[in-house]
Amino acid sequence: MNKITLSTKASFGEVNIPLPSSKSESNRVLIIDALTKGGNHISNLAEARDTQTMIRLLEEDPDILDVLDAGTTMRFLTAYAALTNRNKTLTGTPRMCERPIGILVDALRSLGAEIEYKGKEGYPPMETKGFSKQLTNHIKIRGDVSSQYISALVMNAPLLPDGLTLELTGKIGSRTYIEMTLKLMEQFGIQYSFEENIIKVAHQDYHNTNFAVESDWSGASYWFSLLACADEGQFFLKGLKKDSLQGDSKIVEIMDHLGINSEFNEEGIQLTKKAVCGLESFDFTHCPDLAQTVAVTCALIGQTSKFTGLESLRIKETDRIFALQQELAKFNAKLVEGENEVFTLIPSTGIPAEVNISTYDDHRMAMAFMPLATKTKVSFDDMEVVNKSYPSFWKHCQLAGLETI
């Protein structure tokens, strides 16, 4: 782990940020490409470690699929290996093996896949041991735990002999990510229906196509936040689309309340500062990866806000709710849990001359707290953690004018 410190900078000129490609889109189209058995032309794949791990494992096809710390890669490859009748052992880092996967495994077993846990029941590592016959074409799965389980199933659904009807029970979280998966499948020739809580995908073939991955809206959110916290400046973010498939494009709406005006053109989006009108509350159910970014922004610009839809944050790279509470406290801000999983963000009452942020092996903790540099000198205990999704992040910080010490 290498520590990095950013010196304080509150004003920016006109800055162009060349964003990374979307990890979410990249990982999905890689599975779709594998299911079409090649023949596609896919460009602009993400440089993120998660995506590069997916590429390597699909190309090398080893007996042991070590996904490192990549949750999406673990879930997508588990369904892919199980339903395409591959005998594989899936494992990862110690933290990856603490992240539950039982709901997905139970669904795969109900379809007819044979899967054996190699350690603790419900958690990696596990071994896929065959898929000889589809036992059912209608399964139920909770919609409130991880949309990645659902995406993993539906991407493989067209190749199932009897297709698949997937009934989502309870509250549906991260619906935009499920919709992204289905719309990407549609671009490769798949027809589907998603009405209320029922997804239907008939048996059919993927078609070869050309596909260019969009820039990453999750990565873009940190630059929205930096400008919102700054005294002045304007940013241009390249490669973003107004009609994006990515749920984290919701950051445009959120930051409109927090002092950022957004204008699209053919090449991307121009960000300029405007008056803050306030964000009284926001439900992150369908865009949980934005929660850290928005919490830090509100804490730094003096906005009290109520957050809901944070349930899935506890099973991410770290317990992000706990991590947020610990690190916000270092500059006298709070995230207070109330009844019915409603959290109140209480902004900072005073910022120290220097703040040292712990990243908890979580890329988004480092990037979300970067805008602290507009108020004080800030250090991070692990600069390499950003490699999971945005390896160029610190280089882009320097491009924006943030100096490292």
N, C-alpha and C positions, 0 to 999 in steps of 0.2 A: 504494500500500500504506500502510495506517495501522497504526501500532504500538499495542498495548494492553497495559496492565500491571494485574494483579490483586494487590491487597494480601492479606496472609496472614489466613486465617480457618479455625480448626480445629473450631469447634462451630456447630451449626445447630439451630434449633428445629423446628417442624412446618412444612414447606414443600410447597406444591402446585405442581407443574410442568406447564403446559399444553403437552404435547409436539407437535412438528410431525407432519404426516401422512407415511405411508410413501412414500418416493421409489420404492422397488422395486415396490410394488403399483401406484402411480400410473402409472409408465412402462409397465407391462404392460397395464393396462386401457385406456390411451390408444391403444395399438396395436390391441388387440382392438376397441375402439370404432370405430377407423378401418376395420377389416376388416368390421364389421357395417354400415358406411356410415351411422352415426348411429342415432338412435332410442332410445339408452340414456339413463338418468338416472344420472350419476356424480357423487357428492358427496365433499367433503373431500379434493380433490386437493392434493398437496404444494405448498408454497410454494418448494421447492428450485429453484435456478436450472436444474438439469438438467431437471426436470419442466416448468418454465415455458418452457424452450427447446423441448422436445418439443411442447407445446401450440401454441406460435407457429408452428413449422415445419409441423405438420399442418394448422393453420388457413390459413396464408398460402400453402402449397404452392409455394414459390419453386423456380426451376430449380437454384439452388445451396443445398444444405442444409448450412449452417455450424453444427455442433453445439457450437462453442466447445470446452470441455474435458470434455464429457459422454460418457464411454465407453459407458454403457448406451444413450444416445440414438443414438450413432454405429452401434452394432451392430444395434439394433432397426430403425432407419430404413434401413440398408443392405439387410437382408433384405426389409423391407416394400416399398421402392422397386423392388428387383430382381424380386421374385416377383409384384408387381402391375403389372408392365410399364410402369414409369415411367422416363423419361429424366431422371436427376438426377446432379449432381455433389455428392459428399459430402466435406466437409473440416472442419477445426477448428483449434484452436490449434497452435503448433509442437509442444508436448508430445503433443497428441492425434495428430499425424501421425507421432510416434515409437512409438505403441502398435500392435502387430501386429494385422492383421485377415485375414491370408492364409488361415488355416484356415477361416474363415467364407466368404470369397470362393470358395475352392476347392470348398466344399460347394455353394454357390449355382450355380457354373458347372456342376457335375456334374448338377444338377437341370435345367439348360437356360438359366440366366440368362447374359446377355452383360454382362461387367463389364470395364472397362479401367482400369488404374492410370494416374494422371496424373503420378506421380513415381516414387518407389522401389517396386520390386516387393514386394508383401506389406503395404504400409502406405498409409494415406490420404495424399493425396486420390485418389479414384477416381470413375469414372462408370458408372452403370448404364445399359445401352443396349438393353434389351429382354428379353422372355421370351415366346417364341412357342409353345414346345412343351415339355412335360415329358419329359425324356429317361430318367428312372428314378424309381422310387418307393422305392428302398432305397439309403441311403448310410451310410457309416461316418464317424465323426468322433471325434477324441480327446476323452476326458472329463476330462482333467486340466489343461486350459489355461484355459478360461473358460466357465463355465456360461451366460454371456450369449449365446455363439454358439449353444448348443443351444436356449435359450429363443427366440432370434430365429427359428430354423428352425421350431420346433414351433408357434409362434403362427400362422404362415402356412400350416402344413400342411393344415388343414381345407379351404382354398380351392384346393389343388392338385388337378387333375383326377383323379389316381390316388392321392391321399393320400400318406402318407409313413411308412416304417419307418426309424427312426434307430437305428443300432447304435453304441453308445458303446464305444470301445476304451480299454484300459488302466484306470488308476485313475480313478474318477469323483469330481471335486472339486465342492464346493458343491452337492451333491445336493439339499439343502433348497430352493435357489433354483429348480432345475428342477421340483421337486415343487410349489412355489408357483405357477409359471407354469401347470402343467397343472391345478391345482385352481382357479385363476382362470378358465381356459378352460372348465372344467366348469360354473362358475357362469353362464357365458354359453351353456350348452347343448351343449358339446362332449364327446363320449365318446372315451376313450383307454385304452390299457393301458401300464403301465410295469413290466415284469418283468425283474429282474436288470439287464442292460445294454441292453435293447431297449425303445424307445418306438414305439408304433404309433398313428397317427391316420388314420382313414379320411376320404375326401372327405365333407364335411357343411357345414351352414350354422351360423354363430353366431346365437344368438337374442338379441333385445333384452331388457334387464333393468335393474333398479335396483341400484346398487352403491355402498356407502360405504367409502372407503379407511380402513383402520385407522391408528392412531398408529404412529410409527416406532420399532421396537425398537433399531435401530442408534443412533438419537438417545437412546433411554432408557439405553443402556449407560453413558453418561458420568455420569449421575446415580447409578447403582449404584456406579460407581467413586468418585465424590466422597464418597458416604456411607461407603464402605468405608475410605477414607483419613482420614476425619474422626474426631475424638474422640467426638462425640455428635451426635444429630439423628435425624430421620425425614422421609422424603419420600413424597409421594403423586404417582404418575405417571398422568395421565388418559388414557383411551382405549385402553388395552392389553387384549388378550384372552388368556385362558389357553390357548385352542385356536387360537392364531395360525397363519397360513400362513407367517410370516416366520421364517427359519432363525435370525436373531439373537436370537430369544426364548430361545435356549440360554444367554443371559447369566444367567437365573434360576438354572440349575443351577451355572454356574461361580461366581457370586457367593455361592451357598450355602456354598461351600468357603472363601470369602474374607471371611466375616463379615457377610453380608446375609441377613436373613429376608424372604421375599416372601409377601404375602397378597393374593389377588385378591378383588374384589367387582364389582358390575355396572358401576361407573364406571371402574375401572382397577386399580392395584396399589399396595399400601402397603409401603414399605420401612422396616425397622428394623434396628438393629445387633444382632449376636450374636457369640458367640465364633468366632474363626477356627480352622478345622480343617485348613486347608492344601490346596493344589492341587499335588499331586506332579507331574502331567503333564496335558497336554491336546492333543488333535488338532483343529486349526482347519480341517481340510480342507473342512468344510461350512459354516463361518461365519468366513471369513478377515477380514471387516471388524471382528471383535471383537478381533483379535490385539493391535493397538496399545493398546486400552483395558486389556486384561488384563495386558499387559507392564508398563505404567506402574503399575497397581494393585499388582502383586506387588513391583515395585521399591520402592514407597513404604511398604508394610506389612511388608516383611522376609521375603517368601516366595520361596525358590528353587523354580523349576519348569522342567520340560522341555516344549518346544513342538514339535509337528510339524504338517505340513499348511500350511506357510507359503509354498509354492512360488509361488502366484499373486501374492504381495505384490510381487514384483519388477517386475510389469508394470501396476501400478496408476497412480494420478496421479503418483507418484514411485516409486523403488525403496524401498519401505517398510521393508525389512529394513535397508538401509544407513542410511536416515533415523533409524530407531529406535536403531540402534547409536550414531550420532553424538550424538543428543539425550539418550539415557540416560546417556552418559558425562559429561554436564555436571553431573550430580548423583551421580556415582560409582556408577552401576549399569551392568551389562553384559548384552548379548545375544550369547552366544558360539556360533558355528556349529561343530557337531561332525560326526561321520560320519553318512552316510545322511540328511542334511538334518534332523538333530535339533538344536534350539537350546536352550541353557540360559540361563534368565533368572537373573542373579545380582543380588540386591537392593542398594540403595544402602548405602554404608558411611559416608556423611556428606553432608549437604545444605548447600550454600553459602547465604549470606544473601540472595542473589538469583540467579535463573537466567533466562537469555534463550534462548527456544526459537525455532529456525528452523522454518518450516512447510513449506518445499519446494513451495509451490503445492498443498498437500494439505490439504483440509478436516479430515481425520481426525487429522492430526498436531496441529493446534491444539486440537481438542476432547479428544483422548485425554490430552494433557498438562495440561489445565486443572486436574485434582485436585492438581497440585503446589502450588496455592495453599493447601492445608491444612497445608503444611510450611514454605513460604517465599514471598517475593514473586516473582512469575513474570511475565515479559514475552513477548509473541509478536510476531514481526516483521510479521505481516499479519493484521489482524482480519477483513478482508473475505473471506478464503479460505473461511470457514464458509458463505458464501452458496450454495455449490454444493449443500448438502444441508440446512442448518439456519440460515436467515437470522436467526432470533430467538435464536440461541444466547447471545450476550453479554447480551442483554436478560434472558434467563432466568437467567443467572449472577447478575445484579444482583437479580433476584427471589428467588433463593436466599440472598442476603445477601453475595455476593462483591462487594466494592467495586473500582471501576476508578480508577486514578490518572492 
